[in-house]
């Protein structure tokens, strides 16, 4: 069996780090990588998902060209 392994950088924005527990961040990242994004935009190459923890929302998106997954908390 041949497995393809891709190096991926993960960035956790300060807003997400302040708002979510390490366990919540890990769970959302794991869900994103194992089950895929909820939205994919072929034109921009962005893939994204939103995860709700009570009243809080965590956005996880991947910039495929840059090989970066970003976890962020939108501020109003």
C-alpha positions as CSV (number, residue, x, y, z in Angstrom):
1,X,0.0,0.0,0.0
2,X,1.3,3.4,-0.9
3,X,0.4,6.4,1.2
4,X,0.8,10.0,0.2
5,X,1.8,12.3,3.1
6,X,1.6,16.0,2.7
7,X,3.3,18.5,5.0
8,X,0.7,21.0,6.3
9,X,1.4,24.0,8.5
10,X,-1.3,24.9,11.1
11,X,-1.8,28.5,12.3
12,X,-4.0,29.3,15.3
13,X,-4.9,33.0,15.3
14,X,-4.7,34.7,18.7
15,X,-8.5,35.3,18.6
16,X,-9.0,31.5,18.4
17,X,-6.4,30.8,21.1
18,X,-8.1,33.2,23.5
19,X,-11.7,31.9,22.8
20,X,-11.4,28.1,22.5
21,X,-9.8,25.5,24.7
22,X,-6.9,23.4,23.3
23,X,-9.3,20.4,23.1
24,X,-11.8,22.4,21.1
25,X,-9.1,23.5,18.6
26,X,-7.8,20.0,18.3
27,X,-11.3,18.5,17.8
28,X,-12.1,21.0,15.1
29,X,-8.8,20.5,13.3
30,X,-9.3,16.7,13.5
31,X,-12.8,16.9,12.1
32,X,-11.6,19.2,9.3
33,X,-8.8,16.9,8.2
34,X,-10.6,13.6,8.6
35,X,-14.0,14.5,7.1
36,X,-13.1,17.4,4.8
37,X,-14.3,20.9,4.5
38,X,-18.0,22.0,4.4
39,X,-17.3,24.5,1.6
40,X,-14.8,24.4,-1.3
41,X,-14.2,27.2,-3.7
42,X,-12.5,25.9,-6.9
43,X,-11.8,29.5,-8.1
44,X,-9.8,30.6,-5.0
45,X,-8.6,27.2,-3.8
46,X,-10.0,27.8,-0.3
47,X,-11.6,25.1,1.7
48,X,-13.5,26.0,4.9
49,X,-15.7,24.7,7.7
50,X,-17.4,26.4,10.7
51,X,-17.7,24.7,14.1
52,X,-20.0,25.8,16.8
53,X,-19.1,25.4,20.5
54,X,-22.0,26.9,22.4
55,X,-22.3,30.5,21.3
56,X,-18.8,30.5,19.9
57,X,-17.9,29.8,16.3
58,X,-14.5,28.6,15.1
59,X,-13.6,28.9,11.4
60,X,-11.1,26.5,9.9
61,X,-9.9,27.0,6.4
62,X,-7.1,25.7,4.2
63,X,-5.1,27.6,1.7
64,X,-4.1,24.7,-0.5
65,X,-1.4,26.5,-2.5
66,X,0.3,27.7,0.6
67,X,-0.2,24.4,2.5
68,X,-1.6,26.2,5.5
69,X,-4.6,25.4,7.7
70,X,-5.8,28.4,9.7
71,X,-8.1,28.3,12.8
72,X,-9.7,31.6,13.6
73,X,-12.5,33.1,15.6
74,X,-14.4,35.9,13.7
75,X,-14.8,39.0,15.9
76,X,-17.8,41.3,15.5
